């Protein structure tokens, strides 16, 4: 046998081995061995995965060889579509379990070689649908929600650190890591389900530094949502000053609209930054109450700002639309009457969209009337401000039209609504100043004439 033929045979054997290896996915997952200095390593897998729930699956002695194999290795540069968290992978909905909500488990056996006496820790996954419990060697190490009830209470999944048991004197330690994940029906989606960003293991100092970076990314992703409500409240105070000037203009609805919009934006910050608001409380406040009330308040606010006549039917139509929206949105939530047929839920969603489109038509009609009745620069600026607010109020409809919903400047997610509201705040501040100056000049002129 020549050297070349021997080399060719070796290549053929290697190719055959590579082609055969995917067929062995039903065999037990190999023991992942990790060597640490003072570093951190993402645990991408292979993980064992199974839908359903059984507390025996947390045991290190449980045989998971028949489970599916899941690889959490992200594509280069992958990040989530919200705040830009790196390392994003699709959920189980794209891995053969479309439409499934409920419990599922991830398991892996990891052997860590580290310096003797080096404390180890695990940084939990930063993006999970919807919450999880972490078991290490069969013991519950921590959780991100409340699992005491029949259905877990979900809070925003934020960066978490879990100290691991001390390594053996030899410096090597084997851990059986298991995540018990609950996906709430509210998080159902075509790309959702389970762990999206793999957990990370490493020495405690390295994990602590990673934890700070993760929190910084989370903070940057929602800091605009925290600042804008403050600006909305300040604008509302400026409008109150206009009202106090005893003019003939009615601005009460503008104050209400600004406060309601501030509540809508800050509700998201409270959910993702704190444990004050649960997922279902957030959904109830946002989808059922604040969105309908904002549509009604802003429609009336712009009617008053443009000094339009007040047909009695407009107030009644807006009242009927608002009540209908609240009732239909409540009936359509996944947590309301979960035994209801899918057709009923789909019907309520269609009716809600019909109400929203009716609101959109009224909103545009009022802007159009305002512009046609007065072509002043201030009126055009007000119309532009109304359109900017509408970008946020009617965000789902714009997304349906194909308008991009989020951009990632400098790696941080900034939504279309955040851009629009930022521009609106500047314009609204200018409009209030212009109207205040106009009131002051009229009062001064009246005083001069009377004097």
Secondary structure, DSSP 8 states (H G I E B T S, - for coil): --HHHHHHHHHHHHHHHHHHHGGGTTS----EEEE-SS-EEE----EEEEES--GGGGSTT---TTSEEE-----TT-B-SSS--BSB---GGGTT-TT--EEEEEEEEEEEE--TT--EEEE--S-EESEEEEEETTEEEEESSB-SSSS-B-------EEE-----TTSEEEEEEEEEEEE-GGG--TT-SEESB--EEEEHHHHHHHHHHHHHHHHHHHHHHHHHHHHHHHHHHHHHHHHHTT-S---HHHHHHHHHHHHHHHHHHHHHH-SSS-HHHHHIIIIIIIHHHHHHHHHHHHHHHTT----HHHHHHHHHHHHHHHHHHHHHSTTSSTTS-HHHHHHHHHHHHHHHHHHHHHHHHHHHHHHHH---HHHHHHHHHHHHHHHHHTHHHHHHTT---EE-GGG--EEHHHHHHHHHHHHHHHHHHHHHHHHHHHHHHHHHHH-
